[in-house]
Amino acid sequence: RFVFAYEITITNNGTEVVQLHSRHWIITDALGEVQEVRGPGVVGEQPILSPGESFRYTSGAVLPTARGTMRGTYQMHRGDGARFDAEIAEFLLERPFSLN
């Protein structure tokens, strides 16, 4: 069992206020096993971001292998009620190299 920490910074590069409503993560381990995680907000928050504003958080994932990947989406809501998915590019989870 391997525990990974990751830090995410979400920046509103648009021209309207948006709120992060929910998340959907696709986590794949080195054996190709996939787990999906869905839920409201991130780390117990549903941040509201004005144009140019950022929100940073740290979270974690547990995998049975020393390597894996994560990718996903955040569902965002604009002030006018419109919704859109913000894509999260795939990133690597990997145990640091060590010599015994």
PyMOL CGO cylinders between C-alpha atoms (Angstrom):
from pymol import cmd
from pymol.cgo import CYLINDER

trace = [
    CYLINDER, 0.00, 0.00, 0.00, 1.40, 3.39, -1.03, 0.3, 1, 1, 1, 1, 1, 1,
    CYLINDER, 1.40, 3.39, -1.03, 0.14, 6.80, 0.09, 0.3, 1, 1, 1, 1, 1, 1,
    CYLINDER, 0.14, 6.80, 0.09, 0.69, 9.78, -2.20, 0.3, 1, 1, 1, 1, 1, 1,
    CYLINDER, 0.69, 9.78, -2.20, 0.17, 13.49, -1.52, 0.3, 1, 1, 1, 1, 1, 1,
    CYLINDER, 0.17, 13.49, -1.52, -0.51, 16.00, -4.28, 0.3, 1, 1, 1, 1, 1, 1,
    CYLINDER, -0.51, 16.00, -4.28, -1.04, 19.75, -4.42, 0.3, 1, 1, 1, 1, 1, 1,
    CYLINDER, -1.04, 19.75, -4.42, -3.45, 21.39, -6.85, 0.3, 1, 1, 1, 1, 1, 1,
    CYLINDER, -3.45, 21.39, -6.85, -3.80, 25.07, -7.74, 0.3, 1, 1, 1, 1, 1, 1,
    CYLINDER, -3.80, 25.07, -7.74, -7.03, 26.06, -9.50, 0.3, 1, 1, 1, 1, 1, 1,
    CYLINDER, -7.03, 26.06, -9.50, -6.97, 29.45, -11.21, 0.3, 1, 1, 1, 1, 1, 1,
    CYLINDER, -6.97, 29.45, -11.21, -9.94, 31.23, -12.77, 0.3, 1, 1, 1, 1, 1, 1,
    CYLINDER, -9.94, 31.23, -12.77, -8.52, 32.44, -16.09, 0.3, 1, 1, 1, 1, 1, 1,
    CYLINDER, -8.52, 32.44, -16.09, -11.98, 33.45, -17.31, 0.3, 1, 1, 1, 1, 1, 1,
    CYLINDER, -11.98, 33.45, -17.31, -13.92, 36.70, -17.09, 0.3, 1, 1, 1, 1, 1, 1,
    CYLINDER, -13.92, 36.70, -17.09, -16.74, 35.52, -14.80, 0.3, 1, 1, 1, 1, 1, 1,
    CYLINDER, -16.74, 35.52, -14.80, -17.02, 34.37, -11.19, 0.3, 1, 1, 1, 1, 1, 1,
    CYLINDER, -17.02, 34.37, -11.19, -17.16, 30.56, -10.90, 0.3, 1, 1, 1, 1, 1, 1,
    CYLINDER, -17.16, 30.56, -10.90, -17.70, 28.05, -8.11, 0.3, 1, 1, 1, 1, 1, 1,
    CYLINDER, -17.70, 28.05, -8.11, -16.20, 24.58, -7.92, 0.3, 1, 1, 1, 1, 1, 1,
    CYLINDER, -16.20, 24.58, -7.92, -19.22, 22.34, -7.37, 0.3, 1, 1, 1, 1, 1, 1,
    CYLINDER, -19.22, 22.34, -7.37, -17.88, 18.76, -7.56, 0.3, 1, 1, 1, 1, 1, 1,
    CYLINDER, -17.88, 18.76, -7.56, -14.93, 16.60, -8.54, 0.3, 1, 1, 1, 1, 1, 1,
    CYLINDER, -14.93, 16.60, -8.54, -14.44, 13.40, -10.52, 0.3, 1, 1, 1, 1, 1, 1,
    CYLINDER, -14.44, 13.40, -10.52, -11.07, 11.65, -10.33, 0.3, 1, 1, 1, 1, 1, 1,
    CYLINDER, -11.07, 11.65, -10.33, -9.91, 8.64, -12.34, 0.3, 1, 1, 1, 1, 1, 1,
    CYLINDER, -9.91, 8.64, -12.34, -7.01, 6.96, -10.54, 0.3, 1, 1, 1, 1, 1, 1,
    CYLINDER, -7.01, 6.96, -10.54, -5.09, 4.17, -12.29, 0.3, 1, 1, 1, 1, 1, 1,
    CYLINDER, -5.09, 4.17, -12.29, -2.45, 2.04, -10.57, 0.3, 1, 1, 1, 1, 1, 1,
    CYLINDER, -2.45, 2.04, -10.57, 0.55, 0.36, -12.23, 0.3, 1, 1, 1, 1, 1, 1,
    CYLINDER, 0.55, 0.36, -12.23, -1.47, -2.83, -12.79, 0.3, 1, 1, 1, 1, 1, 1,
    CYLINDER, -1.47, -2.83, -12.79, -4.10, -0.93, -14.77, 0.3, 1, 1, 1, 1, 1, 1,
    CYLINDER, -4.10, -0.93, -14.77, -6.73, -1.14, -12.03, 0.3, 1, 1, 1, 1, 1, 1,
    CYLINDER, -6.73, -1.14, -12.03, -8.96, 1.94, -12.07, 0.3, 1, 1, 1, 1, 1, 1,
    CYLINDER, -8.96, 1.94, -12.07, -10.83, 3.58, -9.23, 0.3, 1, 1, 1, 1, 1, 1,
    CYLINDER, -10.83, 3.58, -9.23, -13.14, 6.54, -9.67, 0.3, 1, 1, 1, 1, 1, 1,
    CYLINDER, -13.14, 6.54, -9.67, -13.75, 9.11, -6.96, 0.3, 1, 1, 1, 1, 1, 1,
    CYLINDER, -13.75, 9.11, -6.96, -16.69, 11.53, -7.13, 0.3, 1, 1, 1, 1, 1, 1,
    CYLINDER, -16.69, 11.53, -7.13, -17.89, 14.00, -4.57, 0.3, 1, 1, 1, 1, 1, 1,
    CYLINDER, -17.89, 14.00, -4.57, -18.86, 17.54, -3.71, 0.3, 1, 1, 1, 1, 1, 1,
    CYLINDER, -18.86, 17.54, -3.71, -16.11, 20.16, -3.75, 0.3, 1, 1, 1, 1, 1, 1,
    CYLINDER, -16.11, 20.16, -3.75, -12.52, 19.50, -2.70, 0.3, 1, 1, 1, 1, 1, 1,
    CYLINDER, -12.52, 19.50, -2.70, -11.19, 19.00, 0.85, 0.3, 1, 1, 1, 1, 1, 1,
    CYLINDER, -11.19, 19.00, 0.85, -14.60, 19.95, 2.26, 0.3, 1, 1, 1, 1, 1, 1,
    CYLINDER, -14.60, 19.95, 2.26, -14.82, 23.22, 0.33, 0.3, 1, 1, 1, 1, 1, 1,
    CYLINDER, -14.82, 23.22, 0.33, -16.62, 24.52, -2.75, 0.3, 1, 1, 1, 1, 1, 1,
    CYLINDER, -16.62, 24.52, -2.75, -14.49, 27.60, -3.46, 0.3, 1, 1, 1, 1, 1, 1,
    CYLINDER, -14.49, 27.60, -3.46, -15.82, 30.63, -5.33, 0.3, 1, 1, 1, 1, 1, 1,
    CYLINDER, -15.82, 30.63, -5.33, -13.21, 32.17, -7.61, 0.3, 1, 1, 1, 1, 1, 1,
    CYLINDER, -13.21, 32.17, -7.61, -13.34, 35.65, -9.09, 0.3, 1, 1, 1, 1, 1, 1,
    CYLINDER, -13.34, 35.65, -9.09, -11.48, 36.25, -12.38, 0.3, 1, 1, 1, 1, 1, 1,
    CYLINDER, -11.48, 36.25, -12.38, -7.74, 35.92, -11.76, 0.3, 1, 1, 1, 1, 1, 1,
    CYLINDER, -7.74, 35.92, -11.76, -8.21, 34.34, -8.33, 0.3, 1, 1, 1, 1, 1, 1,
    CYLINDER, -8.21, 34.34, -8.33, -6.65, 31.00, -7.34, 0.3, 1, 1, 1, 1, 1, 1,
    CYLINDER, -6.65, 31.00, -7.34, -7.40, 28.28, -4.79, 0.3, 1, 1, 1, 1, 1, 1,
    CYLINDER, -7.40, 28.28, -4.79, -4.73, 25.82, -3.65, 0.3, 1, 1, 1, 1, 1, 1,
    CYLINDER, -4.73, 25.82, -3.65, -5.23, 22.60, -1.74, 0.3, 1, 1, 1, 1, 1, 1,
    CYLINDER, -5.23, 22.60, -1.74, -3.37, 19.43, -0.80, 0.3, 1, 1, 1, 1, 1, 1,
    CYLINDER, -3.37, 19.43, -0.80, -4.93, 15.99, -0.75, 0.3, 1, 1, 1, 1, 1, 1,
    CYLINDER, -4.93, 15.99, -0.75, -3.88, 12.38, -1.15, 0.3, 1, 1, 1, 1, 1, 1,
    CYLINDER, -3.88, 12.38, -1.15, -4.47, 9.04, -2.81, 0.3, 1, 1, 1, 1, 1, 1,
    CYLINDER, -4.47, 9.04, -2.81, -3.78, 5.46, -1.70, 0.3, 1, 1, 1, 1, 1, 1,
    CYLINDER, -3.78, 5.46, -1.70, -2.66, 2.92, -4.31, 0.3, 1, 1, 1, 1, 1, 1,
    CYLINDER, -2.66, 2.92, -4.31, -1.60, -0.73, -4.03, 0.3, 1, 1, 1, 1, 1, 1,
    CYLINDER, -1.60, -0.73, -4.03, 1.38, -0.04, -6.33, 0.3, 1, 1, 1, 1, 1, 1,
    CYLINDER, 1.38, -0.04, -6.33, 4.38, 2.32, -6.17, 0.3, 1, 1, 1, 1, 1, 1,
    CYLINDER, 4.38, 2.32, -6.17, 3.28, 4.12, -9.32, 0.3, 1, 1, 1, 1, 1, 1,
    CYLINDER, 3.28, 4.12, -9.32, 0.03, 5.36, -10.83, 0.3, 1, 1, 1, 1, 1, 1,
    CYLINDER, 0.03, 5.36, -10.83, -1.74, 8.26, -12.49, 0.3, 1, 1, 1, 1, 1, 1,
    CYLINDER, -1.74, 8.26, -12.49, -4.61, 10.61, -11.76, 0.3, 1, 1, 1, 1, 1, 1,
    CYLINDER, -4.61, 10.61, -11.76, -6.77, 12.68, -14.09, 0.3, 1, 1, 1, 1, 1, 1,
    CYLINDER, -6.77, 12.68, -14.09, -10.28, 14.05, -13.95, 0.3, 1, 1, 1, 1, 1, 1,
    CYLINDER, -10.28, 14.05, -13.95, -12.61, 17.01, -13.98, 0.3, 1, 1, 1, 1, 1, 1,
    CYLINDER, -12.61, 17.01, -13.98, -14.03, 19.67, -11.72, 0.3, 1, 1, 1, 1, 1, 1,
    CYLINDER, -14.03, 19.67, -11.72, -17.64, 20.63, -12.38, 0.3, 1, 1, 1, 1, 1, 1,
    CYLINDER, -17.64, 20.63, -12.38, -17.80, 24.41, -12.22, 0.3, 1, 1, 1, 1, 1, 1,
    CYLINDER, -17.80, 24.41, -12.22, -20.87, 26.68, -11.97, 0.3, 1, 1, 1, 1, 1, 1,
    CYLINDER, -20.87, 26.68, -11.97, -20.97, 30.23, -13.29, 0.3, 1, 1, 1, 1, 1, 1,
    CYLINDER, -20.97, 30.23, -13.29, -23.02, 32.99, -11.70, 0.3, 1, 1, 1, 1, 1, 1,
    CYLINDER, -23.02, 32.99, -11.70, -25.65, 32.72, -14.46, 0.3, 1, 1, 1, 1, 1, 1,
    CYLINDER, -25.65, 32.72, -14.46, -26.21, 29.05, -13.57, 0.3, 1, 1, 1, 1, 1, 1,
    CYLINDER, -26.21, 29.05, -13.57, -24.30, 27.63, -16.54, 0.3, 1, 1, 1, 1, 1, 1,
    CYLINDER, -24.30, 27.63, -16.54, -22.17, 24.59, -15.76, 0.3, 1, 1, 1, 1, 1, 1,
    CYLINDER, -22.17, 24.59, -15.76, -18.99, 23.32, -17.36, 0.3, 1, 1, 1, 1, 1, 1,
    CYLINDER, -18.99, 23.32, -17.36, -16.30, 20.73, -16.69, 0.3, 1, 1, 1, 1, 1, 1,
    CYLINDER, -16.30, 20.73, -16.69, -12.73, 21.92, -16.13, 0.3, 1, 1, 1, 1, 1, 1,
    CYLINDER, -12.73, 21.92, -16.13, -10.38, 19.17, -17.30, 0.3, 1, 1, 1, 1, 1, 1,
    CYLINDER, -10.38, 19.17, -17.30, -7.55, 18.07, -15.02, 0.3, 1, 1, 1, 1, 1, 1,
    CYLINDER, -7.55, 18.07, -15.02, -4.61, 16.80, -17.06, 0.3, 1, 1, 1, 1, 1, 1,
    CYLINDER, -4.61, 16.80, -17.06, -3.16, 13.44, -16.11, 0.3, 1, 1, 1, 1, 1, 1,
    CYLINDER, -3.16, 13.44, -16.11, -0.31, 13.52, -13.62, 0.3, 1, 1, 1, 1, 1, 1,
    CYLINDER, -0.31, 13.52, -13.62, 2.01, 10.86, -12.25, 0.3, 1, 1, 1, 1, 1, 1,
    CYLINDER, 2.01, 10.86, -12.25, 2.01, 9.43, -8.74, 0.3, 1, 1, 1, 1, 1, 1,
    CYLINDER, 2.01, 9.43, -8.74, 5.36, 7.75, -8.13, 0.3, 1, 1, 1, 1, 1, 1,
    CYLINDER, 5.36, 7.75, -8.13, 7.34, 6.62, -5.11, 0.3, 1, 1, 1, 1, 1, 1,
    CYLINDER, 7.34, 6.62, -5.11, 10.70, 8.40, -4.92, 0.3, 1, 1, 1, 1, 1, 1,
    CYLINDER, 10.70, 8.40, -4.92, 13.69, 6.24, -5.74, 0.3, 1, 1, 1, 1, 1, 1,
    CYLINDER, 13.69, 6.24, -5.74, 15.57, 4.92, -2.71, 0.3, 1, 1, 1, 1, 1, 1,
    CYLINDER, 15.57, 4.92, -2.71, 18.60, 2.75, -2.06, 0.3, 1, 1, 1, 1, 1, 1,
    CYLINDER, 18.60, 2.75, -2.06, 18.64, 0.31, 0.84, 0.3, 1, 1, 1, 1, 1, 1,
]
cmd.load_cgo(trace, "trace")
